[in-house]
Amino acid sequence: AQSVTQLDSQVPVFEEAPVELRCNYSSSVSVYLFWYVQYPNQGLQLLLKYLSGSTLVKGINGFEAEFNKSQTSFHLRKPSVHISDTAEYFCAVSEGAAGNKLTFGGGTRVLVKP
Amino acid sequence: DAGITQSPRHKVTETGTPVTLRCHQTENHRYMYWYRQDPGHGLRLIHYSYGVKDTDKGEVSDGYSVSRSKTEDFLLTLESATSSQTSVYFCAISESGTSGYNEQFFGPGTRLTVL
């Protein structure tokens, strides 16, 4: 069975500073990897995804993530955050089986401070 | 935004009462999902559907049932609500699950409180 661990439950960061959110997964097969963002009182929105190919994936709002198969990681980064990046971020994995079922990590709450 | 609505958006109920949450889509997507979101657990899959009248259990299905009589509607029922089912419930849809991967789109959520 697959599982996802987000190592930080909260990350405070100053505006215009870089941020990295860590995600590790476990699975016995090849996986698809995702980062979702949830703004306060809203649903989830896809930031980026890794399906195959280049291990560096660029997403919306200046975010990028790097897939590292040997370390089973998919860390999310942004070089300079804005106040509007304050949100909760979820890493998720799918084994691509019928149903596209997603397994989510516990989430990382990012608080951007002025 | 994908055409997904959830109703009600907020509900307060008492232990032991039945509750039904509705997810409605206008995208004609084949797959529909119900998740619950709890602090520290992210989202966990309750049930999903891969077509009309075709459903299967997810990770946390105990105490929940689902029905899908039309492509556009996916109902989640708590037969006898318990306080442990206090949560935010999200519906999601995706186009297909049998070849490659297709993105899941999420609804706005339903906040359920069981007293």
Interface residues (C-beta under 8 A of the other chain):
Chain A: V4 Q6 S9 Y32 Y36 Q42 G43 L44 Q45 L46 K49 L51 F90 A92 S94 G96 A97 A98 G99 N100 K101 L102 T103 F104 G105 G106 G107
Chain B: Y31 Y33 Y35 G40 H41 G42 L43 R44 L45 Y48 Y50 D56 G58 E59 F90 S94 S96 G97 T98 G100 Y101 N102 E103 Q104 F106 G107 P108 G109
